[in-house]
């Protein structure tokens, strides 16, 4: 590209690409947790919380494995195609879930369909991480990733009212399907539209459109030697040279287990817990779910700013501080009886928990060369979802069935404390300076 056009092109395309991955990833979250809205209706059909928690765990198991596998694949793929394709596939699967009653007739079938949904969901994060490290450099990446990460909250927050709207529409229709099936239909239609928008806006990397690497453009390098490692790695090099032999990637992956147990231990059971234990209507519970998600937006933005400007690119200290406060508000949420206090505690937890969720993924990206970003993010996601989210769904469901909600919250509290301690060990880690 002509040097006189580089600055204007970079500014325009960075905004365009960012909007593309923001809208695209929000679309994934319109279709991630719809099943949690359908759980109260399925309980009325005779299914137990333990059974439904087991079915719901399929999303976490599949997503964890897929995020790792698809992370490797995405490092060798065009992110512009990869992300919209996954969103289209997960949208079509949700449509089937909504319109085919047989798919919600037994636990085995629900587990299989949710596993498929989780697998396609794994095609969302890795290409976004790949684009973030190619279009934004280290000293600005915390803030930009934090802003992008609020797509979780926009999509997740809009999911609840859209799903609830679908339930109301199906209840008033004569389509011959249960009302709770409507939780999947309206969000899926929106997901198909969003997949097209994301494809139009996204670009794979600056180099793919004739621009210089972002580090050169901003004079901002991830290590003291200014080494970019821009050549493509083999799968063996990705795994064994840059990811699996990096001890700090493993530390963050382990922390992610406990962060995700806390996140989904609260998030996926909000509608059931509030309607069953606190006597709150499903409509009010859905509103509480929305406030929980929306509160994550300013909390995530603050976490990114703090990690960039207070801790100068170190993500561990910010994650530690956030998880300490999460632990405090978990106690408030568990002991509250009034809707106002419950919502205040949920807002606080939502404000805080998405900071460590974002920072753990970002720290994994910081720790490896750009061409290995998807693989590193995939490994931390594998641990977070395969172990953490699975425990929040299947294990927590059975614990509540066997010992009550109090013991379920004890499990979540212990996980929050362990996450604090692990993040504390990475206090002084910044970028690739920790890589030998």
Secondary structure, 3 states (H helix, E strand, C coil): CCHHHHHHHHHHHHHHHHHHHHHHHHHHHCCCCHHHHHHHHHHHCCCCHHHHHHHHHHHHHHHHHHHHHHHHHHCCCCHHHHHHHHHHHHHHHHHHHHHCHHHHCCHHHHHHHHHHHHHHHCCCHHHHHHHHHHHCCHHHHHHHHHHHHCHHHHHHHHHHHHHHHHHHHHHCCCCCCCHHHHHHHHHHHHHHHHHHHHHHHCCCCCHHHCCCCHHHHHCCCCCCCCCCCCCCCCHHHHHHHCCCCCHHHHHHHHHHHHHHHHHHHHHCCHHHHHHHCCCCCHHHHHHHHHHHHHHHHHHHHHHHHHHHHHCCCCCHHHHHHHHHHHHHHHHHHHHCCCHHHHHHHHHHHHHHHHHHHHHHHHHHHHCCCHHHHHHHHHHHHHHHHHHHHHHHHHHHHHHHHHHCHHHHHHHHHHHHHHHHHHHHHCCCCCHHHHCC
